[in-house]
Amino acid sequence: MAATVVIDSPSDGSVVSYEGNTQASATAKAQDKTYLPQLVTAGAAVFKNQKIASTATPGYVGPGEEMAYTISFANASIKNFTSAQFVDVLPFDGDNRGSTGFGGSKVELKSVSASMAAPSVAPVTIEYTTDPAVQVQTAVATAGNENAATGVSWTATAPANLKTVTALRFTVEGGMPIGASGSALVKVSAPSLALDGKVNNTISSWLIAETGGDLKSSAASSSPLKSSAVNISGKVYRDLNFDGSVSAGDSTWPATTAGLELVAPDGTVVTTTDIAADGTYQFPLVGADTYQVRLKTPTGWKKLAGSIVTEPGQTYQSPATDVLYQEEVADPILVDKTAAAGMTASTPVLIDVAAGDTLAYPVTAGSIAMAGTTAANTIAVESQPTHGTAQVQLATSGLSKIQYTAPATWPAEYADQASFVDSFTYSWTNVLGVKKTATVEVTVYKPITVTFATPEAASKTIGEKATATYTPTLTTDSGLKSATVTTAPERGRWR
């Protein structure tokens, strides 16, 4: 808006105005008698997106996102204005400024404030109306009624529910003298905004000059914003085959009411949604941002996938938006063990190495490596004993055992000893690939010859400790039942 001012004097022979003269240079135009002093009314010229539910993108606004815009007014002219009023019709669906995508609704007022640079000189009065937005729009569009003096009901008392406000009117008490300036801060939000929605705000002004040259406009300033809304939908999966990705071996998450959350980068939960019986989900429209999609109560489950980077006005769906969870399985705890064996190669010792170990398995039906399955039977020999051999004996059910076989001959370094300790290590790996190991120490005893003094006695070799009870199996024995070895290896006592 501008008021044309001509500066003239009898001694000035220059041209009054070169306006419209296409041959005049810029210098000539600057030296004529006419200039345009501006009364600045930058209504909604500055939109500052404030982060409420998402990070705002410049030039865009998302559903539910709070917008703060400033109406700036300053008298930079050389005349005083005795009356100054500005009307802000809040954007609504289908208004004459191009606002769309509100689902038949409008933006909602959150708060408003206004002041002059020198409040003691000219305070600002704020008035509210809850009249239908179309009615207010029609009133300010009527020539001579840009301040909506007629056709609109105004009140200086803010309604209890600011959401019902459809327009605001700012009145600078006492007018605006030369150099006066002020501003109003209006905060609003659009609860719903379509992918192709737009928000456009303009300010109507009514400025009455002290000596003529009034300035009136029903669209003093415009500040359009595009919708940053994005559409996010997808599926939630359970990684039953523990391969870390969505694959044929997985199943979808069971139906859960309000079971899924959409989380902004600062950890704020923007919205929630249900998980359907087939694992699908659909969030309401939200503003573009980088989001995490996560279970509301993921007890016992770890998220592997579900981060989404979005751009305004786009639709994001499966498989790009699939969310994958994997059951948490505790690390195994293996303990060292001991065992005993004799120097009898034909009778190796079968050791239940898993006894006493703490092993964890998936419990979700359909998972691989559940307890008792072949995939869970991951016992392995990690290092062989020094003298004997250790070999996994596969089990048809449950966990395998390890068979230890003593060496065929007594080790020379233990020639003068009745026993020696041989050891090996074994491992168990859980479904997540976490491997733990433990050591088994096997005490190997030298063969003992038991000699009986009677004719019926026979020589037997046993792989037992030096003191043990031995029952002969001779078919010719009629009275001998057992012998207790008291010396080794030469003699035994019988009864």
C-alpha positions in Angstrom: 0.0 0.0 0.0 1.3 3.5 -0.8 0.2 7.1 -0.7 1.5 9.2 -3.6 3.2 12.4 -2.4 4.4 15.3 -4.7 7.0 17.6 -3.4 6.9 20.9 -5.4 8.0 24.5 -5.1 7.8 27.6 -7.5 11.6 27.5 -8.1 11.6 23.8 -9.0 11.4 23.4 -12.7 11.9 19.6 -12.8 9.2 17.2 -14.1 6.5 16.3 -11.6 6.6 12.6 -12.4 8.2 10.3 -15.0 5.9 7.5 -14.0 4.8 5.6 -17.2 7.6 7.2 -19.3 9.5 4.2 -20.7 12.2 6.4 -22.0 13.2 8.0 -18.7 16.2 6.6 -16.9 16.2 5.3 -13.4 18.2 8.4 -12.4 15.7 10.8 -13.9 12.8 9.0 -12.2 14.6 9.3 -8.9 15.0 13.1 -9.4 11.4 13.9 -10.3 9.0 15.6 -7.8 7.0 12.4 -6.9 7.8 9.6 -4.5 5.8 6.9 -2.8 6.2 6.9 1.0 5.2 3.5 2.3 2.9 2.6 5.1 4.1 -0.9 5.7 1.4 -3.5 6.7 3.2 -6.8 6.4 0.3 -8.9 7.6 1.4 -12.6 7.9 4.5 -11.7 6.0 6.5 -13.8 8.4 5.5 -17.3 9.2 7.6 -19.0 11.8 7.1 -22.7 12.0 7.4 -23.8 15.6 8.1 -27.5 16.3 5.2 -29.1 18.3 4.8 -32.5 16.8 7.4 -32.5 14.1 10.2 -30.5 12.7 8.7 -27.9 10.4 10.0 -27.6 6.8 10.3 -24.0 5.6 7.3 -23.1 3.3 5.3 -26.1 4.6 3.0 -26.8 7.5 1.9 -30.2 8.7 -1.4 -31.5 10.2 -1.6 -30.4 13.8 1.6 -28.4 13.6 1.5 -25.0 15.4 2.2 -22.0 13.2 3.3 -18.6 14.6 3.0 -15.7 12.2 3.6 -12.0 12.8 1.5 -9.1 11.5 3.8 -6.1 11.3 2.6 -2.6 10.8 4.7 0.6 10.6 3.9 4.1 9.4 6.9 5.0 7.2 4.9 7.8 5.5 5.0 11.6 6.1 1.4 11.7 7.3 -0.5 10.8 10.4 -3.3 8.2 10.4 -6.0 8.9 12.9 -7.5 5.4 12.6 -5.7 2.1 12.0 -7.4 -1.3 12.0 -6.3 -4.7 10.7 -8.5 -7.7 10.2 -7.2 -11.3 10.0 -9.7 -13.8 8.8 -8.2 -17.2 9.8 -7.6 -19.5 6.9 -10.5 -22.0 6.3 -11.2 -24.7 3.8 -12.1 -23.2 0.4 -11.6 -19.6 1.3 -10.9 -17.0 -1.4 -7.2 -17.0 -0.7 -6.7 -20.6 -1.9 -6.6 -22.4 1.4 -7.7 -26.1 1.0 -7.4 -29.5 2.5 -8.8 -28.8 5.9 -11.6 -31.4 5.6 -14.3 -28.7 5.7 -12.8 -27.1 8.8 -10.4 -24.2 9.5 -7.2 -23.4 11.3 -7.6 -23.2 15.1 -6.5 -20.2 17.2 -4.0 -21.1 19.9 -3.0 -17.7 21.2 -2.7 -14.0 20.1 -0.9 -10.9 21.4 -0.3 -7.4 20.0 1.6 -4.3 21.0 3.1 -1.1 19.7 6.8 -0.3 19.9 5.8 2.5 22.3 2.7 1.0 24.1 2.1 4.0 26.2 1.6 6.1 23.1 -0.8 3.8 21.3 -2.0 0.5 22.8 -3.5 -2.2 20.5 -7.0 -3.6 21.2 -7.7 -7.2 20.1 -11.3 -8.2 19.1 -12.6 -11.6 18.4 -15.5 -13.0 16.3 -17.0 -16.5 16.1 -19.3 -15.6 13.2 -19.0 -18.0 10.2 -15.7 -17.5 8.4 -17.4 -17.1 5.0 -19.5 -14.2 6.5 -16.4 -12.4 7.7 -14.7 -12.9 4.4 -17.6 -11.4 2.6 -17.7 -8.4 4.9 -14.0 -7.4 4.5 -14.1 -8.0 0.8 -16.8 -5.2 0.5 -15.3 -1.9 -0.6 -15.4 0.6 2.3 -15.8 -2.2 4.9 -12.3 -3.5 5.0 -12.3 -3.2 8.8 -15.5 -5.3 9.0 -17.3 -2.6 10.8 -20.6 -3.9 9.5 -21.8 -7.5 9.0 -19.6 -9.0 11.8 -20.1 -9.2 15.5 -16.9 -8.3 17.5 -16.1 -8.7 21.2 -13.0 -7.6 23.1 -13.4 -10.6 25.4 -11.7 -13.8 24.2 -14.1 -16.8 24.1 -13.5 -19.6 26.5 -12.7 -21.9 23.5 -10.3 -20.1 21.2 -10.8 -22.8 18.6 -14.2 -21.2 17.7 -12.6 -17.9 16.7 -12.9 -17.3 13.0 -11.3 -13.8 12.7 -9.3 -11.2 14.7 -9.4 -7.4 14.5 -6.5 -5.2 15.8 -7.2 -1.6 16.5 -4.4 0.9 17.2 -5.9 3.2 19.7 -5.4 6.9 18.8 -4.2 5.9 15.3 -0.7 5.7 14.0 1.4 8.9 13.9 4.5 9.1 11.6 7.1 6.6 12.7 4.7 4.5 14.8 5.1 0.7 14.5 3.7 -2.4 16.1 3.1 -6.1 15.6 0.8 -8.9 16.5 1.8 -12.5 17.1 -0.9 -15.1 16.1 -0.5 -18.8 16.8 -2.7 -21.3 15.0 -2.7 -24.9 13.9 -4.5 -27.0 11.3 -5.8 -30.1 13.0 -6.2 -31.9 9.6 -4.5 -31.1 6.4 -4.6 -33.2 3.2 -1.5 -34.2 1.2 -2.2 -31.4 -1.3 -3.5 -28.9 1.2 -2.6 -25.2 1.3 -2.7 -22.5 3.9 -2.8 -18.9 2.8 -3.4 -15.9 5.1 -4.0 -12.3 4.2 -4.6 -9.2 6.2 -7.3 -6.5 5.5 -6.3 -3.0 6.5 -8.2 0.2 7.2 -6.1 3.3 7.6 -7.7 6.8 7.7 -5.3 9.6 7.0 -5.3 12.9 8.9 -5.3 15.0 5.7 -6.7 12.6 3.1 -5.1 9.7 1.3 -6.8 6.9 3.2 -5.3 3.4 2.7 -7.8 0.5 2.5 -7.2 -3.0 1.3 -8.8 -6.4 1.8 -5.7 -8.3 1.0 -2.7 -6.3 2.3 -0.3 -9.2 2.5 -0.2 -12.9 1.6 1.9 -15.7 3.0 1.1 -19.1 1.4 2.2 -22.4 2.9 2.0 -25.9 1.4 1.0 -29.0 3.2 3.9 -31.1 4.5 1.5 -33.9 5.2 2.7 -37.5 4.5 0.8 -40.7 4.4 2.5 -43.6 6.3 1.2 -47.2 6.2 2.9 -50.6 6.2 3.2 -54.0 8.0 4.7 -55.2 11.3 6.6 -58.5 11.1 8.1 -60.9 13.6 11.5 -62.2 12.5 10.8 -65.9 13.3 13.8 -67.2 11.3 16.2 -64.7 12.9 17.8 -63.7 9.6 17.5 -60.0 10.5 15.2 -59.1 7.5 11.7 -59.5 6.3 11.5 -62.8 4.6 9.3 -65.8 3.8 9.9 -67.4 7.1 8.5 -64.5 9.1 4.9 -63.9 10.4 3.0 -60.6 10.9 2.4 -59.1 14.3 -1.0 -60.1 15.8 -3.8 -57.5 16.0 -3.2 -54.9 18.7 -5.4 -51.8 19.6 -3.3 -48.6 19.6 -0.3 -50.9 19.6 2.0 -48.8 17.3 3.6 -45.4 17.9 5.0 -42.8 15.5 7.9 -41.1 17.2 9.6 -37.8 16.2 13.4 -37.4 16.4 13.2 -35.8 19.8 11.3 -38.8 21.2 7.9 -37.2 21.1 5.1 -39.6 20.3 3.3 -37.9 17.4 0.4 -40.3 17.1 -0.6 -44.0 17.6 -2.6 -46.5 15.5 -3.9 -50.0 15.5 -2.3 -53.1 14.1 -4.8 -55.1 12.1 -5.1 -58.9 12.1 -2.9 -59.1 9.0 -0.2 -57.0 10.6 -1.0 -53.9 8.6 -1.1 -50.3 10.0 -2.2 -46.9 8.8 -1.2 -43.7 10.6 -3.3 -40.5 10.2 -1.6 -37.8 8.1 1.3 -36.2 9.8 3.9 -33.6 8.8 7.0 -34.6 6.9 9.9 -35.6 9.2 12.2 -38.5 10.1 10.1 -40.9 12.1 10.5 -44.1 14.1 7.6 -46.6 14.0 7.7 -48.7 17.1 5.6 -51.0 19.3 4.0 -49.3 22.2 4.8 -52.2 24.5 7.7 -54.2 23.0 8.4 -56.3 26.0 10.7 -59.2 25.0 11.2 -57.9 21.5 13.9 -55.8 19.8 13.2 -53.6 16.8 15.4 -54.2 13.7 13.7 -52.0 11.1 11.2 -49.1 11.2 12.9 -45.8 10.4 11.2 -43.6 7.8 12.5 -40.4 6.2 9.6 -38.5 4.6 9.2 -35.6 2.2 6.1 -33.3 2.0 3.1 -34.5 0.2 4.3 -38.1 -0.4 2.7 -41.5 0.4 4.9 -44.1 2.1 3.8 -47.7 2.2 4.9 -51.4 2.4 7.6 -52.6 1.9 9.5 -49.4 2.5 7.6 -48.8 5.7 7.7 -52.4 7.1 8.6 -52.7 10.7 10.5 -55.8 11.9 10.8 -57.1 15.4 12.9 -60.0 16.7 12.4 -61.9 19.9 15.0 -61.2 22.5 16.9 -64.4 23.6 19.3 -64.3 26.5 23.0 -65.2 26.1 23.8 -68.8 27.2 25.7 -69.4 30.4 28.0 -72.5 30.4 29.8 -73.8 33.4 33.0 -75.9 33.6 32.5 -79.6 34.5 34.4 -82.7 35.6 34.1 -86.4 34.6 35.9 -89.7 35.1 37.0 -92.3 32.7 39.1 -95.5 32.7 41.8 -96.7 30.3 39.4 -99.0 28.5 38.9 -98.0 24.9 36.0 -100.2 24.4 33.9 -98.4 27.1 34.1 -94.6 26.4 32.4 -92.1 28.7 29.3 -90.3 27.4 29.2 -86.8 29.1 26.0 -84.7 29.4 27.9 -81.4 28.9 24.7 -79.3 28.9 23.8 -80.4 32.4 23.9 -77.3 34.7 24.2 -74.9 31.8 21.6 -72.1 31.3 20.4 -72.1 27.8 17.7 -69.8 26.3 15.5 -70.5 23.3 12.8 -68.6 21.3 9.3 -69.2 22.7 7.2 -67.7 19.9 5.4 -70.4 17.9 6.9 -71.0 14.5 10.3 -69.7 15.5 13.4 -71.6 14.5 15.8 -73.1 17.1 13.0 -73.6 19.7 13.8 -76.0 22.6 14.0 -79.6 21.4 14.5 -78.8 17.8 17.4 -79.8 15.6 18.3 -76.1 15.0 18.8 -75.6 18.8 21.1 -78.6 19.0 24.3 -76.6 18.5 26.7 -78.3 20.9 30.2 -78.6 19.4 33.7 -79.6 20.4 35.9 -76.5 20.3 39.2 -78.1 21.3 40.3 -81.7 21.5 41.8 -83.2 24.7 45.6 -83.7 24.8 45.5 -87.5 25.0 42.1 -88.9 24.4 39.4 -87.8 21.9 36.0 -86.0 22.2 33.2 -86.4 19.8 29.7 -85.1 19.6 27.1 -87.8 19.8 24.1 -86.5 17.9 20.8 -86.9 19.8 17.5 -87.7 18.0 15.8 -85.4 20.5 17.1 -82.9 23.1 20.7 -81.9 23.2 23.6 -83.9 22.1 26.2 -85.3 24.5 30.0 -85.6 24.0 31.7 -89.0 24.1 35.2 -89.0 25.6 37.5 -91.9 24.7 40.7 -92.4 26.7 44.0 -93.0 24.8 44.8 -96.6 23.8 48.0 -96.5 25.8 48.9 -94.9 29.1 50.8 -91.6 28.5 54.5 -92.0 29.3 54.6 -88.8 31.2 52.2 -90.3 33.8 53.9 -93.7 34.0 54.3 -93.5 37.8 50.9 -92.1 38.4 47.6 -93.9 38.9 45.6 -91.1 37.0 45.9 -88.0 34.9 43.6 -85.2 33.9 42.7 -84.7 30.3 40.5 -81.7 29.2 38.6 -80.4 26.2 36.3 -77.4 25.5 32.8 -77.4 24.1 30.5 -74.6 22.9 26.8 -73.9 22.5 25.5 -71.2 20.2 22.0 -69.6 20.6 19.7 -68.6 17.7 21.2 -65.1 17.6 24.7 -66.4 17.0 26.0 -65.8 20.5 28.5 -68.5 21.3 29.8 -69.4 24.8 32.4 -72.1 25.8 33.2 -74.2 28.8 35.9 -76.7 29.8 35.4 -80.4 30.8 38.2 -82.0 32.9 38.2 -85.7 32.6 40.2 -87.7 35.2 41.5 -90.9 33.6 42.4 -93.8 35.9 45.1 -96.5 35.1 43.7 -100.0 34.6 43.6 -102.1 37.9 44.2 -105.9 37.9 42.3 -107.7 40.6 43.9 -111.1 41.5 41.9 -113.7 43.4 43.8 -116.4 45.4 41.3 -119.2 44.8 41.4 -121.5 41.7 38.1 -120.0 40.7 39.6 -116.5 40.6 40.3 -114.8 37.4 42.1 -111.7 36.3 40.0 -108.7 35.4 40.8 -105.2 34.2 38.6 -102.5 35.4 38.6 -98.8 34.6 37.6 -97.6 38.1 39.2 -95.8 41.0 41.7 -97.6 43.1 39.1 -98.3 45.8 36.0 -99.8 44.2 33.6 -102.7 44.4 33.8 -105.1 41.6 31.4 -107.9 40.8 32.9 -110.7 38.6 30.9 -112.2 35.8 32.6 -115.6 35.6 30.1 -118.3 34.7 32.1 -120.9 36.8 31.9 -118.8 39.9 29.6 -120.4 42.5 30.4 -118.5 45.6 32.4 -115.4 44.8 30.1 -112.4 44.8 32.3 -109.3 45.0 35.8 -108.1 45.6 36.9 -104.8 47.2 40.1 -103.5 45.7 42.5 -102.3 48.5 45.8 -102.3 46.7 46.5 -101.6 43.1 47.4 -103.0 40.8 48.8 -106.3 42.2 46.3 -107.8 44.7 42.7 -107.7 45.8 40.8 -109.0 48.8 37.8 -111.2 48.3 34.9 -112.5 50.3 
